[in-house]
Amino acid sequence: MQFLTLSRRRTDAFPAEAFTPELIAQEAQRVKEMYMAGLLRNVWKRGDMPGAAIVWEAAGEAEGKGCCSESTYLQGRNAGTQRDSAA
């Protein structure tokens, strides 16, 4: 089963300084690790605003939600991102 998540930076709630190069590099590394582990299939940078569209691979909804929780970026920690998802 595949799941699509759309994330965006919460620039309305967090200043631009919150999105540090270190934070972005850490998240990029984690995305690479999850890709290599087979948890996510595709990642696209959004063109309409800072954020990403990600296709996750999971056996079911519970596992899909667990995959998303692996990502600090998608959890909204630190840099204040927001996630919208659909099965």
C-alpha positions, 0 to 999 in steps of 0.5 A: 500500500502506498501513502502520499504526504504533502509537507510545508514549512510553517513559515507563519509560525516559525522564523526563517532562521529556524530552518537552519542548513544543519536541520535541512541536512539532517533531514535530507540524510534521514530521507536518504536512509528511509529511501534505502530502507524501502520506506519511501518510494518517491520524494519531490520538492514542492514548486508552490512553497517550501516542502515536499511530496513523498510517496511512502510504502507500507503494508497498511495504514498503521505502518504508513503512519509509523513511517511518517513518524520516523521523519522529524521534518514531517512530525513538525519538530524543530522547524515547524512543518505541517503534514497533510496525508492521504491513502 
